[in-house]
Amino acid sequence: MATSAPQRPAAPPVPNGRPGPPGRRRPRAAAALALAAVVGAIVLAVVLDVAGAFDRTTTVVRQSAPAATTRGTSLNAAALYAGAAPGVVDITAHSSTTTPAGPFGLPRKAQTTDTGTGTVIDRQGRILTADHVIAGATSVSVIFEDGTTRTAKVLGGDPATDVAVLKVNPSGLKLHPLSLGSVSAMRIGNPLAVIGDPFDFHRSLSTGVISGLDRTIQAPNGFTIAHAVQTDAAMNPGNSGGPVLDGGGQVIGVADQIATGGSGADSSTGVGFAVPIDIAKSELPQLEAGHAPAHAYLGVSAEDATINGGKSGALVGTVAPRGPAAHDGIRAGDVIVKVGATSISGVNDLVTAASSHRPGDRVAVTIVRHGTQLTRSVTLAKEPTSVATAG
């Protein structure tokens, strides 16, 4: 999930799981989508369409203003929390659902409440959160650290990257926007912190390290988010949409989901994922203007593969019948070894390569078919609204 907004190589869904729901849901089940047990599995579906290798439970992460620490190498948890907590907000999203009519009655409407976390990003009242926290909401409210509650307007959301931007009237508020950093300089082992409302325990702090980088996870629309940050910092329902902070207090990710190993549990397993702040930053101008970012679509699902000679690539499993890949001659069983000038050694490389392009770009895709290397020129399309509508 982005350096530049991930233009994902999407394709038909490879059933594996789906993105974790936002924070905690009241009467609805806690936002949980268990992520597949193994990252390998996810990688498989991840490739262009990630029909979800994990069933993930969303986790809310909060981030706050930079604290007095050495960025990326150490973490003063108390100082970080003191500086960042004022920039974190609690989010409550209300929505209504209609239940089917019973044998003796009419359909009934039920009210549901979802909760998550968000990060104040400027003094104009804009707040960054996860799209799945507020998707489908009829009304959204936010609570600031001092207890002030404001109704928020959803400026824009992107189910393809699971980020959204809200806005409140800043009049009379003492806002504490947090600084947005970057994942580019992060390394495995760097400390980080998450602030949010796990299980409605408001403004809880958890700490850990970066456990992995460039993971691929499933977006709410069923496609793939590249460059996700993996951490062992505890994230649980209610953390979704909150900031993930580096040692210096800068936001480097948006808390998104947790791996549950297929157990169906909706609590921390020590394997959590955040959408990189780089993706969110690249989409902010469009989201703030109310426009849905467009993502590139290749139209295949794939898995890691090794071909003769020990060369690695992405083995195409399925090809969307009416997608770009099918149109331009890529078939199931082909092994993609290069996209443009980028070598592909597996699904993660494929997702990353595709995400660097935009709809309409024509790219050379090098494949190995029955031992013969071929090149196909593919015009990437605009990603469908969901895996279900892809074809």
C-alpha positions in Angstrom: 0.0 0.0 0.0 3.3 3.8 -1.7 5.9 5.9 -2.8 3.7 6.8 -5.6 0.1 5.8 -5.4 0.2 2.2 -6.2 -1.2 1.6 -9.7 -1.8 -2.0 -9.2 -1.6 -4.8 -11.6 -5.1 -6.1 -10.9 -6.7 -9.2 -12.0 -9.4 -11.7 -11.3 -9.7 -12.4 -7.6 -7.7 -15.2 -6.1 -9.7 -16.1 -3.0 -7.5 -15.6 -0.1 -9.0 -13.1 2.1 -9.9 -9.4 2.3 -8.9 -6.2 3.9 -9.5 -5.8 7.5 -12.4 -3.6 8.5 -11.8 -0.4 10.3 -11.7 -0.2 13.9 -14.2 -1.6 16.1 -17.7 -2.2 14.9 -20.7 -2.2 17.3 -23.4 -4.1 16.5 -21.5 -5.2 13.5 -18.7 -7.7 14.0 -15.5 -6.1 14.9 -13.7 -5.2 11.7 -11.8 -8.2 11.1 -10.6 -9.8 8.0 -8.1 -12.4 8.8 -5.1 -12.2 6.7 -3.9 -15.3 5.2 -1.6 -17.4 7.4 1.4 -17.0 5.3 2.8 -14.0 3.5 3.6 -16.4 0.7 0.0 -17.1 0.3 -0.8 -13.5 0.0 1.9 -12.9 -2.4 0.3 -15.3 -4.6 -3.0 -13.6 -4.8 -1.4 -10.4 -4.3 0.1 -10.2 -7.6 -2.3 -8.3 -9.4 -5.4 -8.6 -7.7 -4.9 -9.9 -4.4 -8.1 -11.4 -3.7 -6.6 -11.4 -0.4 -4.1 -13.8 1.0 -5.0 -12.8 4.5 -8.1 -12.4 6.4 -7.2 -9.3 8.3 -8.5 -7.6 11.3 -8.2 -3.9 10.9 -6.1 -2.1 13.4 -6.2 1.6 14.2 -2.9 3.4 14.5 -2.4 6.9 15.7 0.5 9.1 15.1 1.5 12.4 16.5 3.9 15.3 16.4 7.6 14.5 16.2 9.1 13.7 19.5 12.6 14.2 20.8 14.3 11.1 19.5 16.7 10.0 16.8 14.5 9.2 13.9 14.5 5.6 12.8 17.1 4.3 15.3 15.7 4.9 18.8 12.3 5.6 20.3 11.5 7.5 23.5 7.9 6.2 23.9 6.9 8.7 26.6 8.1 11.7 24.6 6.7 10.4 21.4 3.3 9.9 22.9 3.2 13.3 24.5 4.0 14.9 21.2 1.8 12.8 19.0 -1.4 12.1 21.0 -2.8 15.6 20.5 -2.8 14.9 16.7 -4.8 11.7 17.0 -8.6 11.6 16.8 -11.2 9.0 17.6 -13.6 8.4 14.6 -17.1 7.1 14.8 -18.9 6.2 11.6 -22.7 5.6 11.6 -24.5 3.7 8.9 -27.8 2.0 8.4 -28.5 -1.4 6.9 -31.8 -3.0 5.8 -32.5 -6.5 7.0 -34.6 -8.8 4.8 -38.3 -9.0 5.6 -39.4 -12.0 7.7 -42.4 -14.2 6.9 -44.6 -11.9 8.9 -43.1 -8.4 8.6 -41.5 -5.7 6.5 -37.8 -5.1 6.0 -36.2 -3.4 9.0 -33.5 -0.8 9.2 -30.7 -1.4 11.6 -28.1 1.2 12.7 -24.5 0.2 13.0 -21.6 2.1 14.5 -17.9 1.6 13.4 -15.0 3.2 15.3 -11.5 3.8 14.2 -8.7 6.3 14.5 -7.4 9.2 12.4 -4.5 11.7 12.1 -4.8 15.5 11.9 -2.7 16.5 8.9 -3.2 20.3 8.7 -4.6 23.3 10.5 -7.6 23.5 8.1 -9.2 20.5 9.8 -8.2 17.7 7.4 -7.9 14.2 8.9 -6.3 11.1 7.4 -7.8 7.7 8.1 -8.5 4.3 6.5 -11.2 4.2 3.8 -12.8 1.0 5.4 -13.4 3.0 8.6 -15.8 5.4 7.0 -17.0 3.5 3.8 -20.7 3.6 3.5 -21.2 5.9 6.5 -24.2 8.2 6.6 -22.5 10.4 9.2 -19.1 10.6 10.7 -17.9 12.3 13.9 -14.5 12.8 15.4 -13.4 13.4 19.0 -10.2 15.3 19.7 -7.9 14.8 22.6 -9.5 17.5 24.7 -12.9 15.8 24.3 -14.3 18.2 21.6 -16.6 16.4 19.2 -17.1 17.6 15.6 -19.1 16.3 12.7 -16.8 15.4 9.8 -17.3 15.5 6.1 -15.7 12.8 3.9 -13.8 14.6 1.2 -12.7 11.5 -0.5 -11.7 7.9 -0.1 -9.9 5.3 -2.2 -10.8 1.6 -1.6 -7.9 0.6 -3.8 -5.3 1.9 -1.3 -7.6 2.1 1.8 -7.0 5.7 2.6 -9.5 8.5 3.1 -9.5 12.1 4.0 -12.1 13.8 6.3 -12.6 17.5 7.2 -14.0 19.3 10.2 -14.7 22.9 10.7 -11.4 24.1 12.4 -13.0 27.2 14.0 -12.4 27.2 17.7 -10.1 24.1 17.6 -6.5 24.0 18.7 -5.3 21.5 16.1 -2.0 19.6 16.3 -1.2 18.3 12.8 1.3 15.5 12.7 4.3 15.5 10.4 4.1 13.0 7.5 7.3 11.2 6.9 8.3 8.4 4.4 8.9 4.7 4.4 11.8 5.1 2.0 14.5 5.4 4.6 13.0 2.8 6.9 14.8 -0.5 7.6 13.7 -3.7 9.2 14.4 -3.5 12.9 13.7 0.3 13.1 11.4 1.1 16.1 7.9 2.4 15.6 4.8 3.2 17.6 1.0 3.0 17.1 -1.6 5.2 18.8 -5.2 4.4 18.6 -8.4 3.0 20.3 -8.0 -0.8 20.3 -11.2 -2.3 21.7 -12.3 1.2 22.6 -9.4 1.8 25.0 -8.9 5.3 23.9 -5.5 6.7 22.9 -3.6 3.5 23.7 0.1 3.3 22.8 1.9 0.2 21.5 5.4 0.0 20.3 7.5 -2.4 18.3 9.7 -2.6 15.2 9.4 -2.8 11.5 9.2 -6.6 10.9 9.1 -6.4 7.1 8.9 -4.0 4.2 7.3 -4.1 0.7 4.6 -6.6 1.8 1.6 -6.9 -0.4 -1.8 -6.8 1.2 -5.4 -6.8 0.0 -7.4 -3.6 -0.5 -11.1 -3.3 0.4 -11.9 -3.5 -3.3 -10.2 -6.9 -3.5 -7.1 -5.7 -5.4 -3.6 -5.3 -4.1 -1.8 -2.7 -2.1 2.0 -2.7 -2.5 4.8 -1.6 -0.2 2.9 -2.3 3.0 4.8 -2.1 6.3 4.8 -5.1 8.6 5.2 -4.6 12.3 4.9 -6.5 15.6 3.5 -3.5 17.4 0.1 -4.5 18.8 -2.8 -3.4 16.5 -6.4 -4.4 17.2 -9.9 -3.5 16.1 -10.3 0.2 16.7 -6.7 1.0 15.6 -7.7 1.1 12.0 -6.9 4.4 10.2 -4.6 5.6 13.0 -1.0 6.7 12.6 2.0 4.4 12.7 5.0 6.6 13.8 8.7 6.3 13.4 11.2 7.0 16.3 11.1 10.7 15.6 7.3 10.9 15.8 6.6 11.2 12.0 3.7 9.3 10.5 5.1 6.6 8.2 1.9 4.6 7.8 -1.8 4.2 8.3 -2.8 1.2 10.5 -4.7 -1.2 8.3 -4.9 -4.8 9.2 -3.5 -7.8 11.1 -2.8 -11.4 10.1 -4.9 -13.9 12.0 -3.5 -17.1 10.5 -6.9 -18.1 9.4 -8.1 -18.6 12.9 -10.9 -16.1 12.6 -9.6 -14.2 15.7 -9.8 -10.4 15.6 -7.0 -9.5 17.9 -3.3 -8.9 17.6 -1.1 -11.7 16.5 2.1 -9.8 16.3 1.8 -9.5 12.6 0.2 -6.2 11.6 0.3 -4.1 8.4 0.2 -0.5 7.6 -0.4 1.3 4.3 2.8 3.4 3.7 2.3 7.1 4.2 4.0 7.6 0.8 0.9 6.2 -0.9 -1.4 8.5 1.1 0.7 11.6 0.4 0.6 10.9 -3.3 -3.2 10.7 -3.2 -4.0 13.6 -0.9 -4.5 16.3 -3.6 -7.0 14.1 -5.4 -8.8 12.9 -2.3 -9.0 16.4 -0.9 -10.6 17.6 -4.1 -13.1 14.7 -4.0 -11.6 12.8 -7.0 -11.0 9.1 -7.0 -7.4 8.2 -7.9 -7.0 6.0 -10.9 -4.9 2.9 -10.8 -3.4 0.8 -13.5 -4.8 -2.6 -14.2 -3.0 -5.5 -15.8 -5.6 -8.1 -15.4 -3.8 -11.2 -14.1 -3.3 -13.1 -10.8 0.0 -14.7 -10.2 2.4 -16.5 -7.8 6.1 -16.7 -7.3 7.8 -19.2 -9.6 11.2 -20.6 -10.5 11.8 -21.7 -14.1 14.5 -23.7 -15.7 18.0 -22.4 -14.9 16.9 -21.2 -11.5 15.5 -17.9 -12.9 12.6 -16.5 -10.9 9.5 -14.7 -12.1 5.7 -14.4 -11.5 3.7 -17.3 -12.8 0.4 -16.2 -14.3 -2.5 -18.2 -12.8 -5.6 -16.6 -14.3 -6.1 -13.9 -16.9 -9.2 -11.6 -16.8 -11.0 -12.5 -20.1 -11.5 -8.8 -21.1 -8.4 -7.4 -19.4 -5.3 -5.8 -20.9 -3.1 -8.9 -20.5 -5.6 -11.1 -22.3 -6.1 -8.5 -25.0 -2.4 -8.3 -25.7 -1.5 -11.9 -25.7 -0.5 -13.0 -22.1 -1.8 -16.4 -21.1 -2.2 -18.5 -18.0 1.0 -20.4 -17.5 3.3 -17.7 -18.7 6.0 -16.6 -16.4 6.5 -12.8 -16.3 10.2 -12.0 -15.9 10.3 -8.3 -16.8 7.9 -5.3 -17.0 9.5 -2.5 -19.0 13.1 -2.4 -17.7 12.2 -3.8 -14.3 13.2 -7.4 -13.7 10.5 -9.5 -12.0 11.5 -12.2 -9.5 8.1 -12.7 -7.9 4.7 -11.4 -7.2 5.9 -8.4 -5.1 8.1 -7.2 -8.0 5.1 -7.5 -10.3 2.8 -5.5 -8.1 5.4 -2.9 -7.5 6.2 -2.6 -11.2 2.6 -2.3 -12.2 1.9 0.2 -9.5 4.6 2.6 -10.9 2.5 3.0 -14.1 -0.8 4.7 -14.9 -3.9 3.7 -16.9 -3.2 4.1 -20.6 0.6 3.4 -20.3 1.9 0.9 -22.8 4.5 -1.3 -21.3 6.7 -4.2 -22.6 6.0 -7.3 -20.6 8.6 -10.0 -21.0 7.4 -13.6 -20.4 8.7 -17.1 -20.6 6.4 -19.5 -22.3 7.3 -23.2 -22.7 11.0 -22.2 -22.3 10.9 -19.5 -25.0 11.3 -15.8 -24.0 8.7 -13.5 -25.6 7.8 -9.8 -25.2 4.2 -8.5 -25.3 3.3 -4.8 -25.5 0.4 -4.3 -23.1 -1.7 -1.2 -22.7 -2.7 -1.0 -19.0 -6.3 -0.2 -18.3 -8.0 1.6 -15.4 -8.5 -0.7 -12.5 -12.2 -1.8 -12.1 -14.0 -0.6 -9.0 -13.7 -4.0 -7.4 -12.5 -7.5 -8.2 -16.1 -8.6 -8.5 -16.5 -6.3 -11.5 -13.2 -7.2 -13.2 -13.4 -9.2 -16.3 
